[in-house]
């Protein structure tokens, strides 16, 4: 992943949902969850802190309601704006964040 390679276009991220993107790396890569935050974007590793499982119930398909994303495996629920777990088996822990920014309608890692 380089800062000059866009992760996606901003308009690809559903306003009330999430988008999964794969990021290549020397170790095989990893998946990110991108969520809209107004005109900005927040990004998290697609890994629940409870047992390290993916949050999606099918590749790239997430349970998102009322600005919260829920782990499909164990039901942990995280605030979309800061990734803090507000209910479930890992309450109080947080999703691992990745710094991103939006420029000219494209989302980039910092």
matplotlib code that plots the C-alpha trace (Angstrom):
import matplotlib.pyplot as plt

x = [0.0, 1.3, -0.1, -0.4, -2.6, -6.3, -8.2, -11.5, -13.7, -15.6, -18.9, -18.3, -18.9, -22.6, -23.8, -25.3, -23.1, -19.5, -17.2, -14.5, -11.2, -8.2, -4.8, -1.8, 1.3, 4.5, 2.9, -0.1, -2.3, -5.3, -8.8, -10.1, -13.6, -14.3, -17.3, -18.5, -18.2, -19.9, -17.6, -14.8, -14.0, -13.0, -11.1, -10.7, -9.0, -11.7, -10.9, -13.0, -10.8, -12.9, -11.4, -9.7, -12.5, -13.8, -16.8, -18.5, -21.1, -20.1, -17.1, -17.7, -21.2, -21.6, -24.4, -24.6, -27.4, -27.7, -24.1, -22.9, -21.3, -21.9, -19.6, -21.5, -19.7, -20.3, -22.5, -20.1, -21.3, -18.9, -19.6, -18.7, -17.1, -14.4, -14.6, -15.3, -17.2, -20.4, -21.9, -21.0, -18.1, -15.4, -17.2, -14.7, -12.1, -11.8, -11.4, -7.8, -7.9, -6.1, -5.6, -7.2, -8.0, -10.2, -8.8, -10.6, -13.2, -10.7, -9.9, -6.2, -4.3, -2.1]
y = [0.0, 3.4, 6.8, 7.5, 4.6, 5.3, 2.7, 3.5, 6.4, 8.1, 7.5, 3.8, 3.8, 3.5, 6.5, 4.2, 1.1, -0.1, -1.1, -3.7, -3.2, -5.5, -3.9, -5.8, -6.1, -8.0, -10.5, -11.2, -8.2, -7.4, -6.2, -2.9, -1.7, 1.8, 3.8, 7.3, 9.9, 12.9, 14.0, 12.0, 8.3, 6.1, 2.9, -0.2, -3.6, -6.1, -8.0, -8.2, -7.8, -10.6, -13.5, -12.1, -13.1, -11.0, -8.7, -9.4, -12.2, -12.8, -11.2, -7.5, -7.8, -6.1, -5.5, -1.7, 0.0, 3.4, 4.3, 1.0, -2.1, -5.5, -8.5, -11.3, -14.0, -13.0, -9.9, -7.4, -3.9, -1.0, 2.7, 3.6, 6.9, 5.7, 1.8, 1.4, -1.7, -0.7, -4.1, -7.8, -10.0, -7.3, -4.3, -1.4, -2.6, -1.0, -1.9, -1.3, 2.0, 2.9, 6.6, 7.7, 10.9, 12.0, 14.1, 14.9, 12.3, 9.5, 7.8, 7.3, 5.7, 8.2]
z = [0.0, -0.9, -0.1, -3.8, -4.7, -4.0, -2.0, -3.8, -4.9, -2.1, -3.9, -3.8, 0.0, 0.8, 2.9, 5.5, 5.0, 4.6, 1.8, 2.0, 0.2, 0.0, 0.4, -1.0, 1.2, 1.3, 3.7, 1.5, 2.3, 4.5, 4.3, 5.4, 6.2, 4.9, 6.3, 5.5, 8.2, 6.6, 3.8, 5.3, 5.7, 8.7, 8.1, 10.2, 9.8, 9.1, 12.2, 15.4, 18.6, 20.3, 18.4, 15.4, 13.0, 10.1, 10.8, 7.5, 7.2, 3.5, 1.7, 1.7, 3.3, 6.7, 9.2, 9.6, 11.5, 13.1, 12.7, 14.2, 12.6, 14.1, 14.0, 12.2, 14.1, 17.8, 17.7, 19.0, 18.0, 17.2, 16.7, 13.2, 14.1, 16.5, 16.3, 20.0, 21.0, 22.8, 23.3, 23.0, 24.1, 23.6, 25.1, 25.6, 23.1, 19.7, 16.1, 14.8, 12.8, 9.6, 8.8, 5.5, 3.8, 0.9, -1.9, -5.2, -4.5, -3.9, -0.6, 0.2, 3.1, 4.9]

ax = plt.figure().add_subplot(projection="3d")
ax.plot(x, y, z, "-o")
ax.set_aspect("equal")
plt.show()
